[in-house]
Amino acid sequence: MPYIPHTPDEVTEMLGTIGVDSIDELFDEIPQELHTHLADDSTSAIPAGQSEMAVQRLLTERAMLDGTPVCFAGGGAYEHHIPAAVWEIATRGEFYSAYTPYQAEASQGTLQVVYEFQSMIASLTGMDVSNASLYDGASGLAEAVLMSVRANRKAKSKRILMPRNVSPVYRQVVETIVKNQGITLELIDFESTKGTIDLDQLKRQSEPFAALIIPQPNYFGHLENVHQLTDWAHEQGGLVIAQVNPIALALLEAPGNWGKNGADITVGEGQPLGIPLSSGGAYIGFIACKQKLVRQLPGRIVGRTIDLDGKAGFTLTLQAREQHIRRSKATSNICTNQGLMATAATLYLSFLGADGLQKVAAACVANTQTLISKLESVPSVEFPFVKNVFHEFVISLDVNIDKVLEALAEEDIVGGINISPDFGENLLLICVTETKTEDELDFFTETLARALSRLRSSEETNNGEIQS
């Protein structure tokens, strides 16, 4: 233990006081088979120091071992081009190390960035107010469910209508968070040929409900009839929770304009807004609502005001977190502020602007339709739903999806997500963003065709051997 900052005499005195002979005895609960069994000098396993250039080369070589696969997976985490300036600025010390902006007089920079983030999210969603972000989109949806139950007192219900074509991960997170609070998630099926919410099943709902969740696009990438769904929910006395993709909102109708009166709460995952895919994180949930619901909005809200000198200033407002008021009165006990991610998202939106974001979304749609057209010519590839999609779609195959993905991985392609366990046999969810080139779309199509042909031949051979 060479890094303990104590002298041998101090260590001996400490061990004598607690009644053990050695430091190793303090870790006797660790099984012997897990020990490294190094020599007494455990530092011998640490390589000698190297120069910055050598370390950089070593790390680059290690990173290259992972390969540089072409990614066609989505399902809630998406690969988009990120302008280099986004993280050049976001990782400056002023932003990178900033955390909790409790002291307004010392945190004006952070507070202003978060205020800009809120303003952009409110504008993008067509809502009146946004908070300063949540942990991720899934927990954001759970917060929206809790918020809707608190806010919709007229319904006197803790039932939430949850479509099955919401992400399975999101549904699991929501269930985990709300199940012990007396809230019931009523699953609404999707139409088997369209992939969108089954309106007939929805209209058979006779009991009061607090809110209807409308995914746009849904997990399959398909576009819902948001106007009809929103108006129906409001006519039944329920609130509407819009669960959206922020990139898609550059082309699609903002939730604040859905139906006659708009959605009541909007949530989503902000990862597409300048945050790279990094082995499972980081993410940033956003949530926005109508002004009349603002006091039920969880998390931090940054407000803009005027100081005594008439200058603009920023401060936290409507602080209803458990740090500020009695825990039982708090709107949330798990919310957080992904400050760095909010900064990156703000920079991304600033650099692209409305026109740039529209071009990204349009390129996603164009690339997706191009790949769909190419896959239509591949034998045994079927489309179980209509093709009214944003940048994801589902295909049905006649062979095992996991084997298909393994075959694609051998060619350095992340081929998509196997959604069969949740939605049916041999279904593959594919995502196409603006980052894909024509050559990559052709490569995916050709590689998939070869893989399917090889796997079918293998299965036919195996079946023939079994029969004989």
DRENDO-1510 file (C-alpha; in Angstrom, 1 decimal, always signed):
<recs>
REC; n; res; u; v; w
REC; 1; MET; +0.0; +0.0; +0.0 .
REC; 2; PRO; +2.7; +2.6; -1.0 .
REC; 3; TYR; +0.2; +5.4; -1.5 .
REC; 4; ILE; -1.1; +5.6; +2.1 .
REC; 5; PRO; +0.1; +9.0; +3.3 .
REC; 6; HIS; +1.2; +7.8; +6.8 .
REC; 7; THR; +4.5; +6.7; +8.3 .
REC; 8; PRO; +5.1; +3.1; +9.2 .
REC; 9; ASP; +4.9; +4.0; +12.9 .
REC; 10; GLU; +1.5; +5.6; +12.3 .
REC; 11; VAL; +0.3; +2.6; +10.5 .
REC; 12; THR; +1.5; +0.3; +13.3 .
REC; 13; GLU; -0.2; +2.4; +15.9 .
REC; 14; MET; -3.4; +2.4; +14.0 .
REC; 15; LEU; -3.4; -1.4; +13.5 .
REC; 16; GLY; -2.6; -1.9; +17.2 .
REC; 17; THR; -5.5; +0.3; +18.2 .
REC; 18; ILE; -8.1; -1.6; +16.1 .
REC; 19; GLY; -6.5; -5.0; +17.0 .
REC; 20; VAL; -5.2; -6.4; +13.7 .
REC; 21; ASP; -1.7; -7.4; +12.6 .
REC; 22; SER; -1.6; -6.1; +9.1 .
REC; 23; ILE; -3.4; -4.0; +6.6 .
REC; 24; ASP; -4.2; -7.2; +4.5 .
REC; 25; GLU; -6.4; -8.3; +7.4 .
REC; 26; LEU; -8.7; -5.3; +6.7 .
REC; 27; PHE; -9.5; -6.9; +3.4 .
REC; 28; ASP; -9.9; -10.5; +4.4 .
REC; 29; GLU; -13.5; -10.6; +3.2 .
REC; 30; ILE; -12.2; -10.5; -0.4 .
REC; 31; PRO; -11.8; -14.2; -1.6 .
REC; 32; GLN; -8.3; -15.3; -2.3 .
REC; 33; GLU; -9.0; -16.2; -5.9 .
REC; 34; LEU; -9.7; -12.6; -6.6 .
REC; 35; HIS; -6.3; -11.4; -5.3 .
REC; 36; THR; -3.7; -10.5; -7.9 .
REC; 37; HIS; -1.0; -12.4; -6.1 .
REC; 38; LEU; +1.6; -9.9; -7.1 .
REC; 39; ALA; +4.9; -9.6; -5.3 .
REC; 40; ASP; +5.1; -7.5; -2.2 .
REC; 41; ASP; +5.8; -4.5; -4.2 .
REC; 42; SER; +2.5; -4.2; -6.1 .
REC; 43; THR; +3.8; -1.2; -8.0 .
REC; 44; SER; +5.7; -3.7; -10.2 .
REC; 45; ALA; +2.6; -4.2; -12.2 .
REC; 46; ILE; +2.4; -0.5; -13.1 .
REC; 47; PRO; +4.4; +0.3; -16.3 .
REC; 48; ALA; +7.0; +2.9; -16.3 .
REC; 49; GLY; +6.0; +6.5; -17.1 .
REC; 50; GLN; +5.9; +7.6; -20.7 .
REC; 51; SER; +5.9; +10.8; -22.6 .
REC; 52; GLU; +2.7; +12.5; -23.6 .
REC; 53; MET; +3.2; +11.6; -27.2 .
REC; 54; ALA; +3.8; +7.9; -26.4 .
REC; 55; VAL; +0.8; +7.8; -24.2 .
REC; 56; GLN; -1.4; +9.4; -26.9 .
REC; 57; ARG; -0.1; +6.9; -29.4 .
REC; 58; LEU; -0.8; +4.0; -27.0 .
REC; 59; LEU; -4.3; +5.1; -26.3 .
REC; 60; THR; -5.0; +5.6; -30.0 .
REC; 61; GLU; -3.9; +2.1; -30.7 .
REC; 62; ARG; -6.1; +0.7; -27.9 .
REC; 63; ALA; -9.1; +2.7; -29.2 .
REC; 64; MET; -8.5; +1.3; -32.8 .
REC; 65; LEU; -8.9; -2.2; -31.4 .
REC; 66; ASP; -12.6; -1.5; -31.1 .
REC; 67; GLY; -12.8; -0.8; -34.8 .
REC; 68; THR; -14.7; +2.0; -36.5 .
REC; 69; PRO; -18.0; +0.3; -37.3 .
REC; 70; VAL; -20.8; +1.9; -39.3 .
REC; 71; CYS; -23.7; +2.4; -36.9 .
REC; 72; PHE; -27.3; +1.7; -37.9 .
REC; 73; ALA; -28.5; +1.3; -34.3 .
REC; 74; GLY; -30.8; +3.8; -32.7 .
REC; 75; GLY; -33.6; +3.1; -30.2 .
REC; 76; GLY; -33.1; +6.2; -28.2 .
REC; 77; ALA; -29.4; +6.9; -28.7 .
REC; 78; TYR; -28.4; +8.4; -32.0 .
REC; 79; GLU; -25.2; +9.1; -34.0 .
REC; 80; HIS; -25.3; +12.6; -35.4 .
REC; 81; HIS; -22.5; +14.9; -36.7 .
REC; 82; ILE; -21.3; +17.2; -34.0 .
REC; 83; PRO; -19.5; +20.4; -35.0 .
REC; 84; ALA; -16.0; +20.4; -33.6 .
REC; 85; ALA; -16.6; +23.8; -31.9 .
REC; 86; VAL; -19.3; +22.3; -29.6 .
REC; 87; TRP; -16.9; +20.4; -27.4 .
REC; 88; GLU; -14.0; +22.8; -27.9 .
REC; 89; ILE; -16.1; +25.3; -26.0 .
REC; 90; ALA; -18.0; +23.0; -23.7 .
REC; 91; THR; -14.8; +21.6; -22.3 .
REC; 92; ARG; -13.3; +25.0; -21.4 .
REC; 93; GLY; -12.7; +25.2; -17.7 .
REC; 94; GLU; -15.5; +27.7; -17.1 .
REC; 95; PHE; -18.1; +25.2; -18.3 .
REC; 96; TYR; -16.4; +21.8; -17.7 .
REC; 97; SER; -15.9; +22.3; -14.0 .
REC; 98; ALA; -19.1; +24.3; -13.2 .
REC; 99; TYR; -21.7; +22.4; -11.3 .
REC; 100; THR; -24.4; +23.6; -8.9 .
REC; 101; PRO; -25.4; +27.3; -9.6 .
REC; 102; TYR; -26.8; +27.9; -6.1 .
REC; 103; GLN; -24.9; +31.2; -5.6 .
REC; 104; ALA; -26.3; +33.4; -8.3 .
REC; 105; GLU; -23.7; +36.1; -7.7 .
REC; 106; ALA; -20.9; +33.6; -8.5 .
REC; 107; SER; -22.7; +31.6; -11.2 .
REC; 108; GLN; -24.0; +34.1; -13.8 .
REC; 109; GLY; -22.3; +32.3; -16.7 .
REC; 110; THR; -23.7; +28.9; -15.9 .
REC; 111; LEU; -27.1; +30.3; -15.1 .
REC; 112; GLN; -27.2; +32.2; -18.4 .
REC; 113; VAL; -26.3; +29.1; -20.4 .
REC; 114; VAL; -29.0; +27.0; -18.7 .
REC; 115; TYR; -31.5; +29.8; -19.3 .
REC; 116; GLU; -30.6; +29.7; -23.0 .
REC; 117; PHE; -31.0; +25.9; -23.0 .
REC; 118; GLN; -34.4; +26.3; -21.4 .
REC; 119; SER; -35.4; +28.9; -23.9 .
REC; 120; MET; -34.4; +26.8; -26.9 .
REC; 121; ILE; -36.2; +23.7; -25.6 .
REC; 122; ALA; -39.3; +25.8; -25.0 .
REC; 123; SER; -39.1; +27.2; -28.5 .
REC; 124; LEU; -38.4; +23.8; -30.1 .
REC; 125; THR; -41.3; +22.1; -28.3 .
REC; 126; GLY; -43.8; +25.0; -28.5 .
REC; 127; MET; -44.2; +25.0; -24.7 .
REC; 128; ASP; -44.3; +27.9; -22.3 .
REC; 129; VAL; -41.5; +26.9; -20.0 .
REC; 130; SER; -38.7; +24.3; -19.6 .
REC; 131; ASN; -36.6; +23.2; -16.7 .
REC; 132; ALA; -32.8; +23.0; -16.5 .
REC; 133; SER; -32.8; +19.3; -17.7 .
REC; 134; LEU; -33.2; +15.9; -16.1 .
REC; 135; TYR; -30.9; +12.8; -15.9 .
REC; 136; ASP; -32.1; +11.3; -19.1 .
REC; 137; GLY; -35.2; +10.9; -21.3 .
REC; 138; ALA; -36.5; +7.8; -19.6 .
REC; 139; SER; -36.4; +9.3; -16.1 .
REC; 140; GLY; -37.8; +12.4; -17.7 .
REC; 141; LEU; -40.9; +10.4; -18.8 .
REC; 142; ALA; -41.3; +9.1; -15.3 .
REC; 143; GLU; -41.2; +12.6; -13.9 .
REC; 144; ALA; -43.8; +13.7; -16.5 .
REC; 145; VAL; -46.1; +10.8; -15.3 .
REC; 146; LEU; -45.7; +11.9; -11.7 .
REC; 147; MET; -46.3; +15.5; -12.7 .
REC; 148; SER; -49.4; +14.7; -14.6 .
REC; 149; VAL; -50.9; +12.9; -11.6 .
REC; 150; ARG; -50.2; +15.8; -9.4 .
REC; 151; ALA; -51.5; +18.4; -11.9 .
REC; 152; ASN; -54.7; +16.6; -13.1 .
REC; 153; ARG; -56.7; +16.8; -9.9 .
REC; 154; LYS; -60.0; +16.9; -11.8 .
REC; 155; ALA; -59.5; +13.3; -13.1 .
REC; 156; LYS; -59.0; +12.0; -9.6 .
REC; 157; SER; -57.1; +9.1; -11.2 .
REC; 158; LYS; -53.7; +7.6; -11.1 .
REC; 159; ARG; -54.1; +5.7; -14.4 .
REC; 160; ILE; -51.7; +6.5; -17.2 .
REC; 161; LEU; -52.3; +5.3; -20.7 .
REC; 162; MET; -48.9; +4.0; -21.9 .
REC; 163; PRO; -48.6; +2.9; -25.5 .
REC; 164; ARG; -46.7; -0.3; -26.2 .
REC; 165; ASN; -44.7; +1.5; -28.9 .
REC; 166; VAL; -43.0; +3.6; -26.4 .
REC; 167; SER; -39.4; +2.4; -25.9 .
REC; 168; PRO; -39.3; -0.8; -23.7 .
REC; 169; VAL; -36.5; +0.8; -21.7 .
REC; 170; TYR; -38.5; +3.9; -21.0 .
REC; 171; ARG; -41.5; +1.8; -20.0 .
REC; 172; GLN; -39.3; -0.2; -17.6 .
REC; 173; VAL; -37.9; +2.9; -16.0 .
REC; 174; VAL; -41.3; +4.5; -15.6 .
REC; 175; GLU; -42.7; +1.4; -14.1 .
REC; 176; THR; -39.8; +1.2; -11.6 .
REC; 177; ILE; -40.2; +4.8; -10.5 .
REC; 178; VAL; -44.0; +5.0; -10.2 .
REC; 179; LYS; -45.1; +1.5; -9.3 .
REC; 180; ASN; -44.8; +2.1; -5.5 .
REC; 181; GLN; -46.8; +5.3; -5.7 .
REC; 182; GLY; -50.1; +3.8; -6.6 .
REC; 183; ILE; -49.9; +4.7; -10.2 .
REC; 184; THR; -51.2; +2.3; -12.8 .
REC; 185; LEU; -49.7; +2.1; -16.3 .
REC; 186; GLU; -52.4; +0.9; -18.7 .
REC; 187; LEU; -50.7; -0.5; -21.8 .
REC; 188; ILE; -52.3; +0.5; -25.1 .
REC; 189; ASP; -51.5; -1.7; -28.1 .
REC; 190; PHE; -50.4; -0.7; -31.6 .
REC; 191; GLU; -52.1; -1.5; -34.9 .
REC; 192; SER; -50.4; -4.6; -36.3 .
REC; 193; THR; -50.1; -3.2; -39.8 .
REC; 194; LYS; -49.2; +0.4; -39.0 .
REC; 195; GLY; -47.1; +0.3; -35.9 .
REC; 196; THR; -49.0; +3.3; -34.5 .
REC; 197; ILE; -51.3; +3.6; -31.5 .
REC; 198; ASP; -54.5; +1.5; -31.8 .
REC; 199; LEU; -57.2; +4.2; -31.8 .
REC; 200; ASP; -60.0; +1.6; -31.5 .
REC; 201; GLN; -58.5; +0.2; -28.3 .
REC; 202; LEU; -57.9; +3.6; -27.0 .
REC; 203; LYS; -61.5; +4.7; -27.5 .
REC; 204; ARG; -62.7; +1.7; -25.5 .
REC; 205; GLN; -61.1; +3.2; -22.4 .
REC; 206; SER; -64.0; +4.1; -20.2 .
REC; 207; GLU; -62.3; +4.7; -16.8 .
REC; 208; PRO; -60.8; +8.1; -16.0 .
REC; 209; PHE; -57.1; +8.6; -16.6 .
REC; 210; ALA; -54.6; +11.2; -15.6 .
REC; 211; ALA; -52.7; +11.4; -18.9 .
REC; 212; LEU; -52.1; +9.8; -22.3 .
REC; 213; ILE; -48.5; +9.4; -23.4 .
REC; 214; ILE; -47.9; +10.1; -27.2 .
REC; 215; PRO; -44.5; +9.2; -28.6 .
REC; 216; GLN; -43.6; +11.1; -31.7 .
REC; 217; PRO; -41.9; +9.4; -33.5 .
REC; 218; ASN; -42.7; +6.2; -31.7 .
REC; 219; TYR; -40.2; +3.5; -30.9 .
REC; 220; PHE; -40.6; +2.0; -34.4 .
REC; 221; GLY; -39.8; +5.4; -36.0 .
REC; 222; HIS; -43.4; +5.8; -37.1 .
REC; 223; LEU; -45.4; +9.1; -36.9 .
REC; 224; GLU; -48.5; +9.1; -34.8 .
REC; 225; ASN; -51.7; +11.0; -35.5 .
REC; 226; VAL; -50.9; +13.5; -32.7 .
REC; 227; HIS; -53.8; +15.9; -33.4 .
REC; 228; GLN; -56.5; +13.3; -33.2 .
REC; 229; LEU; -54.9; +11.6; -30.1 .
REC; 230; THR; -54.4; +14.9; -28.3 .
REC; 231; ASP; -58.0; +16.1; -28.8 .
REC; 232; TRP; -59.4; +12.7; -27.8 .
REC; 233; ALA; -57.4; +12.7; -24.5 .
REC; 234; HIS; -58.5; +16.3; -23.6 .
REC; 235; GLU; -62.1; +15.4; -24.4 .
REC; 236; GLN; -61.8; +12.6; -21.9 .
REC; 237; GLY; -60.4; +14.9; -19.2 .
REC; 238; GLY; -56.9; +13.6; -19.5 .
REC; 239; LEU; -53.6; +15.5; -19.9 .
REC; 240; VAL; -51.3; +14.8; -22.8 .
REC; 241; ILE; -47.6; +13.9; -22.4 .
REC; 242; ALA; -45.6; +14.2; -25.6 .
REC; 243; GLN; -42.5; +12.1; -25.7 .
REC; 244; VAL; -40.4; +13.4; -28.6 .
REC; 245; ASN; -37.2; +13.4; -30.5 .
REC; 246; PRO; -35.8; +16.9; -30.6 .
REC; 247; ILE; -34.2; +16.6; -34.0 .
REC; 248; ALA; -37.5; +15.5; -35.5 .
REC; 249; LEU; -39.2; +18.6; -34.1 .
REC; 250; ALA; -37.3; +20.6; -36.7 .
REC; 251; LEU; -39.7; +19.2; -39.3 .
REC; 252; LEU; -42.7; +17.9; -37.3 .
REC; 253; GLU; -45.4; +20.0; -35.6 .
REC; 254; ALA; -44.3; +21.2; -32.1 .
REC; 255; PRO; -46.2; +19.5; -29.3 .
REC; 256; GLY; -47.5; +22.9; -28.1 .
REC; 257; ASN; -49.5; +23.0; -31.4 .
REC; 258; TRP; -51.0; +19.4; -31.3 .
REC; 259; GLY; -54.7; +19.4; -31.6 .
REC; 260; LYS; -56.8; +22.3; -30.5 .
REC; 261; ASN; -55.0; +23.1; -27.3 .
REC; 262; GLY; -51.6; +21.4; -27.6 .
REC; 263; ALA; -49.9; +18.9; -25.4 .
REC; 264; ASP; -49.6; +19.7; -21.7 .
REC; 265; ILE; -46.2; +18.3; -21.0 .
REC; 266; THR; -43.3; +17.5; -23.3 .
REC; 267; VAL; -40.3; +15.2; -22.5 .
REC; 268; GLY; -37.5; +13.7; -24.5 .
REC; 269; GLU; -33.9; +12.8; -24.7 .
REC; 270; GLY; -31.4; +15.5; -25.6 .
REC; 271; GLN; -28.5; +13.2; -26.5 .
REC; 272; PRO; -29.0; +13.9; -30.3 .
REC; 273; LEU; -28.2; +17.6; -29.7 .
REC; 274; GLY; -24.4; +17.4; -29.8 .
REC; 275; ILE; -23.7; +14.6; -27.3 .
REC; 276; PRO; -21.7; +11.7; -28.7 .
REC; 277; LEU; -22.4; +8.0; -28.3 .
REC; 278; SER; -20.0; +7.0; -25.5 .
REC; 279; SER; -20.6; +3.5; -24.3 .
REC; 280; GLY; -23.8; +4.3; -22.5 .
REC; 281; GLY; -23.7; +7.9; -21.6 .
REC; 282; ALA; -23.9; +10.7; -20.9 .
REC; 283; TYR; -27.5; +11.6; -21.5 .
REC; 284; ILE; -29.7; +14.6; -20.8 .
REC; 285; GLY; -33.5; +14.6; -20.4 .
REC; 286; PHE; -35.6; +17.6; -21.1 .
REC; 287; ILE; -39.1; +18.4; -19.9 .
REC; 288; ALA; -41.3; +21.4; -20.7 .
REC; 289; CYS; -44.9; +22.3; -20.0 .
REC; 290; LYS; -47.6; +24.9; -20.2 .
REC; 291; GLN; -47.4; +27.9; -17.9 .
REC; 292; LYS; -50.4; +26.7; -15.8 .
REC; 293; LEU; -48.4; +23.6; -14.8 .
REC; 294; VAL; -45.1; +25.3; -14.0 .
REC; 295; ARG; -45.4; +24.8; -10.3 .
REC; 296; GLN; -45.6; +21.1; -10.8 .
REC; 297; LEU; -42.4; +21.1; -13.0 .
REC; 298; PRO; -39.6; +19.1; -11.3 .
REC; 299; GLY; -36.0; +20.1; -11.2 .
REC; 300; ARG; -34.3; +23.4; -11.4 .
REC; 301; ILE; -35.7; +26.4; -13.4 .
REC; 302; VAL; -33.5; +29.4; -14.2 .
REC; 303; GLY; -35.2; +32.7; -14.5 .
REC; 304; ARG; -34.2; +36.1; -16.0 .
REC; 305; THR; -34.6; +39.2; -13.9 .
REC; 306; ILE; -33.3; +42.8; -13.6 .
REC; 307; ASP; -30.9; +43.8; -10.8 .
REC; 308; LEU; -30.8; +47.0; -8.8 .
REC; 309; ASP; -28.7; +48.6; -11.5 .
REC; 310; GLY; -31.1; +47.7; -14.2 .
REC; 311; LYS; -28.9; +45.0; -15.7 .
REC; 312; ALA; -30.1; +41.6; -16.7 .
REC; 313; GLY; -29.4; +38.8; -14.3 .
REC; 314; PHE; -30.2; +35.1; -13.9 .
REC; 315; THR; -31.2; +33.1; -10.8 .
REC; 316; LEU; -32.8; +29.9; -9.8 .
REC; 317; THR; -36.6; +30.3; -9.3 .
REC; 318; LEU; -39.6; +28.3; -8.2 .
REC; 319; GLN; -37.2; +25.9; -6.4 .
REC; 320; ALA; -39.4; +23.0; -5.4 .
REC; 321; ARG; -36.7; +20.4; -5.0 .
REC; 322; GLU; -36.2; +18.5; -1.7 .
REC; 323; GLN; -33.1; +20.6; -0.9 .
REC; 324; HIS; -35.2; +23.7; -0.6 .
REC; 325; ILE; -38.5; +22.7; +0.9 .
REC; 326; ARG; -40.0; +19.8; +3.0 .
REC; 327; ARG; -39.3; +16.5; +1.3 .
REC; 328; SER; -43.0; +15.6; +1.3 .
REC; 329; LYS; -43.8; +18.8; -0.6 .
REC; 330; ALA; -41.1; +18.5; -3.2 .
REC; 331; THR; -42.0; +18.0; -6.9 .
REC; 332; SER; -39.1; +15.5; -7.2 .
REC; 333; ASN; -36.5; +13.8; -5.2 .
REC; 334; ILE; -34.4; +12.3; -8.0 .
REC; 335; CYS; -34.1; +15.1; -10.5 .
REC; 336; THR; -30.7; +16.5; -11.5 .
REC; 337; ASN; -29.2; +19.1; -13.8 .
REC; 338; GLN; -26.9; +17.7; -16.5 .
REC; 339; GLY; -25.1; +21.0; -16.6 .
REC; 340; LEU; -22.3; +20.0; -19.1 .
REC; 341; MET; -24.7; +18.2; -21.4 .
REC; 342; ALA; -27.1; +21.2; -21.3 .
REC; 343; THR; -24.1; +23.4; -22.3 .
REC; 344; ALA; -23.2; +21.1; -25.2 .
REC; 345; ALA; -26.9; +21.0; -26.4 .
REC; 346; THR; -27.1; +24.8; -26.2 .
REC; 347; LEU; -23.9; +25.2; -28.3 .
REC; 348; TYR; -25.1; +22.6; -30.8 .
REC; 349; LEU; -28.4; +24.4; -31.3 .
REC; 350; SER; -26.7; +27.7; -31.5 .
REC; 351; PHE; -24.3; +26.7; -34.1 .
REC; 352; LEU; -26.9; +24.9; -36.3 .
REC; 353; GLY; -29.7; +27.4; -35.9 .
REC; 354; ALA; -33.2; +26.6; -37.1 .
REC; 355; ASP; -32.2; +26.2; -40.7 .
REC; 356; GLY; -29.3; +23.9; -39.9 .
REC; 357; LEU; -31.4; +21.7; -37.6 .
REC; 358; GLN; -34.0; +21.4; -40.4 .
REC; 359; LYS; -31.3; +20.3; -42.8 .
REC; 360; VAL; -30.1; +17.7; -40.4 .
REC; 361; ALA; -33.7; +16.3; -39.9 .
REC; 362; ALA; -34.4; +16.4; -43.7 .
REC; 363; ALA; -31.1; +14.6; -44.4 .
REC; 364; CYS; -32.2; +11.9; -41.9 .
REC; 365; VAL; -35.5; +11.4; -43.6 .
REC; 366; ALA; -33.9; +11.3; -47.1 .
REC; 367; ASN; -31.3; +8.8; -46.1 .
REC; 368; THR; -33.8; +6.6; -44.4 .
REC; 369; GLN; -36.1; +6.5; -47.4 .
REC; 370; THR; -33.1; +5.7; -49.6 .
REC; 371; LEU; -32.2; +2.7; -47.5 .
REC; 372; ILE; -35.8; +1.5; -47.4 .
REC; 373; SER; -35.9; +1.6; -51.2 .
REC; 374; LYS; -32.6; -0.4; -51.4 .
REC; 375; LEU; -33.8; -3.0; -48.9 .
REC; 376; GLU; -37.0; -3.5; -50.8 .
REC; 377; SER; -35.0; -5.4; -53.4 .
REC; 378; VAL; -33.4; -7.8; -50.9 .
REC; 379; PRO; -35.1; -11.2; -50.9 .
REC; 380; SER; -37.0; -12.1; -47.7 .
REC; 381; VAL; -36.7; -8.6; -46.2 .
REC; 382; GLU; -40.3; -7.5; -45.3 .
REC; 383; PHE; -41.7; -4.3; -43.8 .
REC; 384; PRO; -44.3; -5.2; -41.2 .
REC; 385; PHE; -45.6; -1.6; -40.9 .
REC; 386; VAL; -46.3; +1.3; -43.2 .
REC; 387; LYS; -43.3; +3.4; -44.1 .
REC; 388; ASN; -44.4; +6.7; -42.7 .
REC; 389; VAL; -41.2; +7.1; -40.6 .
REC; 390; PHE; -38.7; +9.7; -39.5 .
REC; 391; HIS; -35.2; +8.0; -39.3 .
REC; 392; GLU; -36.0; +4.6; -37.9 .
REC; 393; PHE; -37.9; +1.7; -39.3 .
REC; 394; VAL; -38.5; -2.0; -38.7 .
REC; 395; ILE; -37.8; -4.9; -41.0 .
REC; 396; SER; -38.9; -8.5; -40.6 .
REC; 397; LEU; -36.5; -11.4; -41.6 .
REC; 398; ASP; -36.9; -15.1; -42.0 .
REC; 399; VAL; -33.8; -15.9; -40.0 .
REC; 400; ASN; -32.5; -15.4; -36.4 .
REC; 401; ILE; -31.9; -11.7; -35.9 .
REC; 402; ASP; -28.9; -12.2; -33.5 .
REC; 403; LYS; -27.2; -14.3; -36.1 .
REC; 404; VAL; -27.8; -11.6; -38.7 .
REC; 405; LEU; -26.3; -8.9; -36.3 .
REC; 406; GLU; -23.3; -11.2; -35.7 .
REC; 407; ALA; -22.8; -11.5; -39.5 .
REC; 408; LEU; -23.0; -7.8; -40.0 .
REC; 409; ALA; -20.6; -7.2; -37.0 .
REC; 410; GLU; -18.0; -9.3; -38.8 .
REC; 411; GLU; -18.1; -6.7; -41.6 .
REC; 412; ASP; -17.8; -3.8; -39.0 .
REC; 413; ILE; -21.5; -2.9; -39.2 .
REC; 414; VAL; -23.7; -2.2; -36.1 .
REC; 415; GLY; -26.8; -3.5; -37.9 .
REC; 416; GLY; -29.5; -2.3; -35.6 .
REC; 417; ILE; -31.4; -3.5; -32.5 .
REC; 418; ASN; -33.1; -6.9; -32.1 .
REC; 419; ILE; -36.6; -5.9; -30.9 .
REC; 420; SER; -38.0; -9.5; -31.2 .
REC; 421; PRO; -38.1; -10.1; -27.4 .
REC; 422; ASP; -40.5; -7.2; -26.9 .
REC; 423; PHE; -42.5; -7.1; -30.2 .
REC; 424; GLY; -42.4; -10.3; -32.2 .
REC; 425; GLU; -40.3; -12.8; -33.9 .
REC; 426; ASN; -37.3; -11.8; -36.1 .
REC; 427; LEU; -37.8; -8.0; -36.0 .
REC; 428; LEU; -34.9; -5.6; -36.5 .
REC; 429; LEU; -35.0; -1.9; -35.8 .
REC; 430; ILE; -32.7; +0.1; -38.1 .
REC; 431; CYS; -31.7; +3.8; -37.7 .
REC; 432; VAL; -30.3; +6.1; -40.4 .
REC; 433; THR; -29.1; +9.6; -39.7 .
REC; 434; GLU; -27.6; +12.4; -41.7 .
REC; 435; THR; -24.1; +10.8; -41.2 .
REC; 436; LYS; -24.6; +8.0; -43.7 .
REC; 437; THR; -23.3; +8.2; -47.2 .
REC; 438; GLU; -24.7; +6.5; -50.3 .
REC; 439; ASP; -21.7; +4.1; -50.2 .
REC; 440; GLU; -22.5; +3.1; -46.6 .
REC; 441; LEU; -26.1; +2.5; -47.5 .
REC; 442; ASP; -25.1; +0.3; -50.4 .
REC; 443; PHE; -22.6; -1.5; -48.2 .
REC; 444; PHE; -25.2; -2.2; -45.6 .
REC; 445; THR; -27.7; -3.5; -48.2 .
REC; 446; GLU; -25.2; -5.8; -49.9 .
REC; 447; THR; -23.8; -7.1; -46.7 .
REC; 448; LEU; -27.2; -7.8; -45.3 .
REC; 449; ALA; -28.2; -9.6; -48.5 .
REC; 450; ARG; -25.1; -11.8; -48.3 .
REC; 451; ALA; -25.6; -12.6; -44.7 .
REC; 452; LEU; -29.3; -13.6; -45.2 .
REC; 453; SER; -28.4; -15.8; -48.1 .
REC; 454; ARG; -25.6; -17.5; -46.1 .
REC; 455; LEU; -27.7; -18.0; -43.0 .
REC; 456; ARG; -30.7; -19.4; -45.0 .
REC; 457; SER; -28.4; -21.9; -46.8 .
REC; 458; SER; -26.9; -22.9; -43.4 .
REC; 459; GLU; -30.4; -23.4; -41.9 .
REC; 460; GLU; -31.6; -25.4; -45.0 .
REC; 461; THR; -28.5; -27.6; -44.7 .
REC; 462; ASN; -29.0; -28.2; -41.0 .
REC; 463; ASN; -32.7; -29.0; -41.5 .
REC; 464; GLY; -31.9; -31.5; -44.3 .
REC; 465; GLU; -29.4; -33.3; -42.0 .
REC; 466; ILE; -31.9; -33.5; -39.2 .
REC; 467; GLN; -34.6; -34.9; -41.5 .
REC; 468; SER; -32.2; -37.5; -43.0 .
</recs>
